[in-house]
Amino acid sequence: DLMWDERVFPDPEGMLRRMHEDKDLRVCAWINPYIAQRSELFAEGREKGYLVRRADGSVWQTDLWVAGMALVDFTNPAATKWFQAKVRTLVRQGVDAIKTDFGERIPTDVVWHDGTNPDVMHNLYSYLYNKAIFEVLESEKGRERPYSSPVQPRQVAN
């Protein structure tokens, strides 16, 4: 859910600072565009219309690896800003890079916020998702490259 588990990481900023200063390590957070149903973000995303919906207006969900996951609708500018704010917090806490995972298993039985044809979203979704993350990294870190690239997309367009 793009937030640290306080029981395991009570001081993420301090931990990341020590990793940088004491060990000269860089940290890459591995994320995906799915929001777990049990996450606090799920209720917020559902209420504000930030999650992909079915034709009947219900939130599209899948049980891919966690029951009831929803997908952020990056065709909705407000949803993009919302997701970017969560990632921006991680970067400001000290995360150096983001690996964007998933984003290629896009449902076709849905309605996108901007009305895009669901078949078109198969390739477009990965672009919108990675663009959102790139914009955060570029605005927060400029053109700095802690690794070979600040965004490590796994997606391959078919």
Secondary structure, DSSP 8 states (H G I E B T S, - for coil): --S--TTT-S-HHHHHHHHHHHH----EEEE-SEE-TTSHHHHHHHHHT-B-B-TTS-B--B-SSSTTBEEB-TTSHHHHHHHHHHHHHHHHHT--EEEE-------SSSB-TT---TTTHHHHHHHHHHHHHHHHHHHHHTT--SSS-SB-------
